[in-house]
Amino acid sequence: MQKINALQLRQSLGKAVEALQRSGEPILLERGRKPVAVLISLRDFQERFVEKAAAEARDLILQQMDALATASVDPTPAVDVLRELRGA
């Protein structure tokens, strides 16, 4: 993983972005020789965060739908109900 400090990033942001696009490898941002942030490519961000959040939202919706679903108390088969509706 490439490391860069805040001063270097300010002075050569374009080069850092170009290196990130070219290699796709995250860049560790340091301040006072301590890691403070990581720059990642847009593709990595979408794969790790956006798509994950969407999947979690889908799972939550499915759980809510399952909780709302109730078994039918009418013993009439669905085929008979449909035939009755079509005849009406």
Residue pairs with C-beta under 8 A, 6 or more apart in sequence:
1 25
1 26
1 27
1 28
2 19
2 23
2 25
2 26
2 27
2 28
3 27
3 28
3 30
4 16
4 27
4 28
4 29
4 30
5 29
5 30
5 31
5 33
6 29
6 30
6 31
6 36
8 16
9 16
9 29
16 27
16 39
19 27
20 26
20 27
20 39
20 40
20 41
21 41
24 41
24 43
24 44
26 38
26 39
26 40
26 41
26 44
27 38
27 39
28 35
28 37
28 38
29 35
29 36
29 37
29 38
29 39
30 36
40 48
74 81
